[in-house]
């Protein structure tokens, strides 16, 4: 009888911490972080990671699990194998850049929240795939959030355009706007005016400060 080997992936760790951004900011999570090229990585089989998740969530009070790091949906077969074996009793969140909309449907059996993040201004090809991912999550019955990390390059018009497009992709999505660390939020009425305009386009828009590292994690 042939044995199918368990798929493997390179992870930057399975730390616990507080979510830095988005819809569940401040929640204590167990992070499954896929490694970037420059990070120290450890290979985990799906079986091994499923065991770590079961052990980690059985004895500690976590709100949820976060699947994050570099391009997690490049490993969608691996992710599905892990959570098929782990069967966690707490919610599972994907924190991703939304560039692989075709993979979203595969996660519908176990994913609670698909959170797609834009850092700074989004180019058109990136934005197009992002909103395809938002729509795919909505159609799959997965909760969705769009996170806009605004920096000095991001205009208010660009923020409003992204919110407008998010509404077109999914009227049920949550939109969370985070100002950059160097952007003042207490010197003028910019944010008040922006949000008056934003909620006229899409009802569920939130303005939240990110938790900086090392307290906040992604």
matplotlib code that plots the C-alpha trace (Angstrom):
import matplotlib.pyplot as plt

x = [0.0, 1.5, 1.7, 1.0, 3.6, 2.2, 2.8, 5.3, 5.9, 8.5, 7.2, 8.7, 7.3, 4.0, 4.1, 1.3, 0.5, -1.9, -3.2, -1.8, -4.4, -7.7, -11.0, -9.6, -6.9, -6.0, -7.2, -4.9, -4.1, -2.0, -0.1, 0.8, 3.4, 4.7, 8.4, 9.7, 13.0, 15.1, 13.5, 14.8, 12.4, 11.5, 9.9, 6.7, 4.7, 0.9, 0.7, 3.3, 1.7, -1.8, -0.4, 1.2, -2.2, -4.1, -1.6, -1.4, -5.1, -6.0, -4.3, -4.4, -7.1, -6.8, -9.5, -8.5, -5.8, -4.1, -2.7, -0.3, 3.3, 4.5, 1.9, 0.1, -2.2, 0.7, 0.4, -3.4, -3.2, -0.9, -3.2, -6.3, -4.4, -3.4, -6.8, -8.5, -6.3, -6.3, -10.1, -9.7, -12.6, -11.8, -12.1, -9.5, -8.5, -6.5, -4.4, -3.3, -2.7, -5.6, -3.6, -4.8, -8.6, -8.8, -7.6, -10.2, -13.0, -10.8, -10.7, -14.5, -14.7, -12.7, -12.0, -14.1, -12.5, -10.6, -8.7, -7.1, -4.5, -3.4, -0.1, -0.1, -1.6, -2.6, -1.8, -4.6, -3.6, -3.1, -6.5, -8.3, -7.2, -7.8, -11.5, -11.9, -10.7, -13.2, -16.0, -14.8, -14.8, -18.3, -19.6, -17.9, -19.8, -16.6, -16.6, -14.4, -12.4, -10.4, -7.5, -6.1, -2.7, -2.6, 0.9, 2.0, 1.6, -2.1, -4.5, -8.0, -9.4, -7.6, -8.9, -12.5, -12.1, -10.9, -13.8, -16.2, -14.8, -14.9, -18.6, -19.1, -17.3, -19.1, -21.7, -21.1, -17.3, -15.8, -13.3, -10.6, -8.5, -5.2, -3.2, 0.6, 2.8, 4.1, 0.7, -0.9, -4.5, -5.1, -4.2, -7.0, -10.4, -9.0, -10.0, -13.5, -14.3, -12.8, -15.0, -18.1, -17.6, -16.6, -19.6, -21.8, -20.4, -20.1, -21.7, -19.1, -15.9, -13.7, -10.8, -8.3, -4.7, -2.5, -0.7, 3.0, 5.5, 6.5, 3.1, 1.2, 1.9, 0.9]
y = [0.0, 3.4, 6.2, 9.8, 12.0, 14.9, 18.2, 20.6, 24.3, 26.7, 28.7, 31.6, 30.3, 29.6, 32.5, 33.8, 37.4, 40.3, 41.0, 44.4, 45.4, 45.0, 43.7, 41.6, 44.1, 43.5, 39.9, 37.3, 34.9, 31.9, 32.9, 30.5, 32.6, 31.6, 32.6, 35.3, 34.7, 36.6, 35.0, 32.0, 29.2, 25.8, 23.1, 21.7, 18.9, 19.4, 16.6, 18.3, 21.8, 20.3, 18.8, 22.1, 23.9, 21.2, 21.5, 25.3, 25.8, 23.2, 24.8, 28.5, 31.1, 32.3, 34.3, 32.9, 31.6, 33.9, 32.5, 35.1, 35.9, 35.9, 34.8, 32.2, 31.3, 30.0, 27.1, 26.6, 22.8, 22.6, 25.0, 22.8, 19.6, 21.3, 22.4, 19.3, 17.5, 20.1, 20.9, 23.8, 24.9, 28.6, 31.0, 31.0, 34.2, 34.7, 37.9, 38.2, 40.7, 39.3, 38.5, 34.9, 35.1, 31.7, 30.1, 31.6, 29.1, 26.2, 27.6, 27.9, 24.8, 26.2, 29.9, 32.4, 35.7, 36.7, 39.9, 41.6, 44.3, 47.2, 49.0, 52.5, 53.2, 50.1, 49.9, 48.9, 45.2, 44.7, 46.4, 44.3, 41.0, 42.3, 43.0, 39.7, 38.1, 40.1, 39.0, 35.4, 35.4, 36.8, 34.2, 31.4, 32.6, 33.8, 37.1, 39.7, 42.7, 45.2, 46.8, 50.1, 51.0, 54.7, 56.3, 59.7, 58.6, 57.8, 60.5, 60.8, 60.4, 57.1, 55.9, 56.7, 55.0, 51.8, 51.9, 52.5, 49.5, 47.4, 48.1, 47.1, 43.8, 43.0, 45.2, 43.1, 43.6, 45.5, 48.3, 49.2, 52.3, 52.6, 55.8, 55.4, 55.8, 59.2, 60.7, 63.1, 62.3, 65.1, 68.4, 68.9, 67.6, 65.6, 62.2, 63.4, 64.7, 61.6, 59.3, 61.4, 60.8, 57.1, 56.0, 57.7, 55.1, 52.0, 51.7, 49.5, 51.7, 51.9, 54.2, 52.4, 52.9, 49.9, 48.2, 48.7, 45.8, 44.0, 44.2, 44.0, 41.1, 40.0]
z = [0.0, -1.0, 1.6, 0.5, 2.3, 4.4, 2.6, 4.2, 4.3, 5.7, 8.7, 10.5, 13.7, 15.6, 18.1, 20.3, 20.7, 20.1, 16.6, 15.5, 13.0, 11.4, 12.6, 15.5, 16.6, 20.2, 20.3, 21.6, 18.8, 17.8, 14.7, 11.9, 10.0, 6.6, 6.2, 3.9, 2.0, 4.6, 7.7, 9.6, 8.7, 10.0, 7.9, 9.3, 7.8, 7.9, 10.5, 12.7, 12.5, 13.2, 16.4, 17.4, 16.9, 18.9, 21.8, 21.6, 21.7, 24.3, 27.2, 26.5, 26.1, 22.5, 20.7, 17.3, 15.0, 12.4, 9.1, 8.0, 6.9, 3.3, 0.7, 2.7, -0.1, -2.2, 0.3, 0.1, -0.2, 2.8, 4.8, 4.0, 5.1, 8.4, 9.4, 8.2, 10.8, 13.5, 13.6, 16.0, 18.1, 17.9, 14.9, 12.1, 10.3, 7.1, 7.0, 3.3, 0.5, -1.6, -4.7, -5.1, -5.3, -6.9, -3.7, -1.3, -2.0, -0.9, 2.6, 3.2, 5.4, 8.3, 7.7, 9.7, 8.6, 5.4, 6.1, 3.1, 3.7, 1.6, 2.7, 1.2, -2.3, -4.3, -8.0, -10.3, -10.9, -7.2, -6.4, -9.0, -7.5, -4.0, -4.7, -6.5, -3.3, -1.2, -3.5, -3.5, 0.3, 0.4, -2.1, 0.0, 3.1, 4.9, 6.8, 5.1, 6.2, 4.1, 6.1, 4.7, 6.2, 5.2, 4.8, 3.6, 0.0, 0.4, -0.5, 0.9, -2.6, -2.9, 0.4, -0.6, -4.0, -2.3, 0.1, -2.8, -4.6, -1.5, -1.2, -4.8, -4.1, -0.9, 0.9, 4.1, 4.4, 7.3, 6.4, 8.9, 8.3, 10.2, 9.9, 9.6, 12.7, 11.6, 10.5, 13.1, 14.0, 16.5, 14.7, 12.2, 11.1, 8.2, 9.6, 10.8, 7.3, 5.6, 7.7, 7.2, 3.5, 3.9, 5.9, 3.3, 0.8, 3.1, 6.5, 8.3, 8.3, 11.3, 12.2, 14.6, 15.6, 15.0, 17.9, 17.3, 17.7, 19.7, 21.4, 18.1, 15.8, 12.3]

ax = plt.figure().add_subplot(projection="3d")
ax.plot(x, y, z, "-o")
ax.set_aspect("equal")
plt.show()
